[in-house]
Amino acid sequence: MMVSSGQIPRASMTEADAMKRPLFEFMDYFFLKFIESAIWNQ
C-alpha cells in the first residue's frame, strides 16, 4: 500500500503539470498581449 500510495500522487502530479503547463503558458502569453494592447491603446 505504501508503494501504490507513493506512485499515485507522483503520477497525478506529473499529469497535472503536463496539463497545466501549456495552459499557463497560453495565459501568460494572452496576458502579456492584453497588457501590451492596453498600453498601446492609451
N, CA, C and O of each residue as an XYZ file, in Angstrom:
168
protein
N       0.840     -1.212      0.000
C       0.000      0.000      0.000
C       0.873      1.259      0.000
O       0.507      2.274     -0.593
N       2.026      1.186      0.667
C       2.891      2.367      0.659
C       3.442      2.622     -0.745
O       3.617      3.770     -1.152
N       3.711      1.543     -1.481
C       4.244      1.714     -2.836
C       3.184      2.341     -3.726
O       3.474      3.271     -4.479
N       1.944      1.832     -3.645
C       0.879      2.368     -4.511
C       0.558      3.812     -4.123
O       0.343      4.657     -4.992
N       0.527      4.094     -2.821
C       0.226      5.463     -2.395
C       1.370      6.396     -2.778
O       1.158      7.598     -2.943
N       2.585      5.855     -2.921
C       3.710      6.679     -3.344
C       3.683      6.919     -4.843
O       4.135      7.964     -5.311
N       3.154      5.961     -5.604
C       3.146      6.102     -7.062
C       1.996      6.986     -7.525
O       2.153      7.740     -8.485
N       0.852      6.912     -6.870
C      -0.332      7.634     -7.356
C      -0.126      9.152     -7.328
O      -0.384      9.803     -8.340
N       0.327      9.747     -6.215
C       0.495     11.210     -6.224
C       1.551     11.645     -7.240
O       1.424     12.703     -7.856
N       2.589     10.832     -7.413
C       3.649     11.200     -8.347
C       3.088     11.239     -9.772
O       3.374     12.171    -10.525
N       2.296     10.235    -10.142
C       1.714     10.199    -11.488
C       0.706     11.331    -11.656
O       0.664     11.972    -12.705
N      -0.099     11.579    -10.635
C      -1.109     12.632    -10.750
C      -0.439     14.004    -10.829
O      -0.931     14.896    -11.520
N       0.676     14.175    -10.125
C       1.374     15.464    -10.184
C       1.965     15.690    -11.569
O       1.886     16.795    -12.106
N       2.559     14.647    -12.153
C       3.145     14.809    -13.482
C       2.043     15.061    -14.503
O       2.225     15.863    -15.419
N       0.906     14.389    -14.360
C      -0.206     14.615    -15.284
C      -0.745     16.030    -15.117
O      -1.055     16.697    -16.104
N      -0.858     16.489    -13.882
C      -1.367     17.840    -13.634
C      -0.394     18.877    -14.194
O      -0.818     19.871    -14.785
N       0.897     18.651    -14.012
C       1.890     19.591    -14.553
C       1.832     19.602    -16.075
O       1.916     20.662    -16.694
N       1.689     18.426    -16.677
C       1.622     18.347    -18.138
C       0.367     19.044    -18.650
O       0.387     19.641    -19.726
N      -0.729     18.973    -17.887
C      -1.970     19.624    -18.298
C      -1.886     21.131    -18.065
O      -2.371     21.916    -18.879
N      -1.273     21.529    -16.961
C      -1.286     22.947    -16.582
C      -0.262     23.771    -17.360
O      -0.505     24.943    -17.649
N       0.872     23.176    -17.699
C       1.962     23.968    -18.285
C       1.540     24.671    -19.575
O       1.761     25.878    -19.678
N       0.942     23.990    -20.575
C       0.522     24.712    -21.787
C      -0.539     25.763    -21.478
O      -0.553     26.829    -22.093
N      -1.429     25.470    -20.529
C      -2.482     26.425    -20.178
C      -1.875     27.680    -19.567
O      -2.263     28.794    -19.920
N      -0.924     27.506    -18.652
C      -0.296     28.673    -18.028
C       0.524     29.456    -19.048
O       0.546     30.687    -19.016
N       1.203     28.745    -19.957
C       1.976     29.450    -20.984
C       1.045     30.255    -21.875
O       1.362     31.386    -22.243
N      -0.105     29.679    -22.226
C      -1.064     30.397    -23.061
C      -1.634     31.590    -22.306
O      -1.809     32.662    -22.883
N      -1.926     31.412    -21.015
C      -2.473     32.512    -20.219
C      -1.441     33.627    -20.074
O      -1.784     34.806    -20.161
N      -0.184     33.261    -19.856
C       0.868     34.285    -19.754
C       0.997     35.041    -21.069
O       1.118     36.266    -21.072
N       0.973     34.317    -22.188
C       1.086     34.956    -23.499
C      -0.102     35.878    -23.735
O       0.073     37.005    -24.198
N      -1.311     35.412    -23.422
C      -2.511     36.222    -23.627
C      -2.499     37.445    -22.714
O      -2.897     38.535    -23.125
N      -2.041     37.262    -21.477
C      -1.994     38.375    -20.527
C      -0.996     39.433    -20.991
O      -1.271     40.631    -20.916
N       0.159     38.985    -21.468
C       1.157     39.942    -21.963
C       0.622     40.693    -23.175
O       0.821     41.903    -23.287
N      -0.055     39.995    -24.085
C      -0.620     40.656    -25.260
C      -1.712     41.632    -24.842
O      -1.843     42.701    -25.439
N      -2.500     41.280    -23.822
C      -3.562     42.162    -23.342
C      -2.973     43.436    -22.741
O      -3.456     44.536    -23.014
N      -1.931     43.289    -21.925
C      -1.267     44.456    -21.330
C      -0.645     45.313    -22.426
O      -0.739     46.539    -22.394
N      -0.007     44.658    -23.397
C       0.639     45.391    -24.489
C      -0.389     46.194    -25.273
O      -0.156     47.362    -25.585
N      -1.517     45.582    -25.593
C      -2.551     46.289    -26.358
C      -3.168     47.411    -25.523
O      -3.511     48.465    -26.057
N      -3.309     47.188    -24.221
C      -3.873     48.228    -23.358
C      -2.932     49.434    -23.296
O      -3.384     50.579    -23.297
N      -1.639     49.175    -23.243
C      -0.668     50.278    -23.207
C      -0.679     51.024    -24.538
O      -0.646     52.255    -24.555
N      -0.725     50.293    -25.651
C      -0.692     50.939    -26.968
C      -1.978     51.713    -27.227
O      -1.950     52.740    -27.905
N      -3.112     51.236    -26.698
C      -4.384     51.919    -26.946
C      -4.501     53.211    -26.145
O      -5.306     54.077    -26.487
N      -3.716     53.352    -25.095
C      -3.741     54.609    -24.356
C      -3.015     55.664    -25.173
O      -2.909     56.813    -24.744
